[in-house]
C-alpha cells in the first residue's frame, strides 16, 4: 500500500512514517501548507514526493491511502476530501470533534466505498489484547477501575492542544485513551460525571477528572496537561486485580509488562519488543485488502466520542449524564 501523509505533524514524522517504512508498505508522498517545509521533510525522511498543499497530494499523488494527523477540528474535512478522491483513510485520534461527526464520517466513507480507521495505536499492542483477555476470562466481578494519561504540556501558549477552535483539551488529546481503555475492559458506562479545570485560561480543559457508573461497579479517569507524566490503568475485581504502567505509549518498547493477581496468585507478564504503530498500519492495510472493518473503525470512534461528549456535558453542567 502506498501512503500519502497529510501534514508534517510530529506524531506522523516520529512514529507513523517510520512504522509504515518498516512494514511492507511505503510512504509515497507527504504534503504541507508550506512547499519548502514539505520538500525538506521529504528529503529528511526518504519520501519520494512532496506537495505544497493537502489537496494537491490528493489530486496528483500516486497513493492508495492517506494518513491524517492534522488538528482535531480538521479531521472531518480532510477525511471527506480523501474519500472523495477514492482513498482509504487512517485518521489520527480522536477521529472527530464529537460523536455526531464521527458517525457522519463513518457513513460518508461507507458511501464512498473506502475504509476508515481511527489511529488508536495502543489498541494494537499485544499487551492491550492480553489485558482485555485477563479481565474477561480470569477476573471475576469487577467492582472498580482507574485509568489516567497525564503529562506536562510546556512551550508555546499557541499550542494547538490549547486551542478551542481546533478542538483541543486534555480529554481530547490524552484523556480519550483513558476513556477507550475503560470501555475496552469494562464496556459502556451507564452514566458519567466530570469536573474540569482550565488553568491557563485558554478555553479548553487542561485538567479533567471523571467517573463512570456501571451496574455494580465504578471507574475513575483523569487527563492533564498540568501534572507530571503518568499513563496507567488498574482494574479491581472480587477475586483479583490487573495493573498496567506506561500504558498507552511505552517509553521503552523492550520493557513492556503487565501485572495481575487472581485468587492470591500474582503474575507479571512481559512482552517482546514491538512497534504498536507498525501493527496499527498493518491492521489497516489488511482490512483494506480483505474488505473488513478495522478494530478501531468509525463505529468504535463514535462510541468513544459519545462518552467524551457526556464527560464534557457533565463538566459544563455539574450534573451526572446518563448514557442509556
Beta strands, then each sheet from edge to edge (+ up, - down):
strand 1: 2-6
strand 2: 26-31
strand 3: 49-51
strand 4: 65-68
strand 5: 88-92
strand 6: 116-119
strand 7: 142-150
strand 8: 191-197
strand 9: 207-214
strand 10: 217-224
strand 11: 230-237
strand 12: 240-245
strand 13: 256-262
strand 14: 265-271
strand 15: 321-322
sheet 1: 3+ 2+ 1+ 4+ 5+ 6+
sheet 2: 14+ 13- 12+ 11- 7+ 10+ 9- 8+ 15-
end
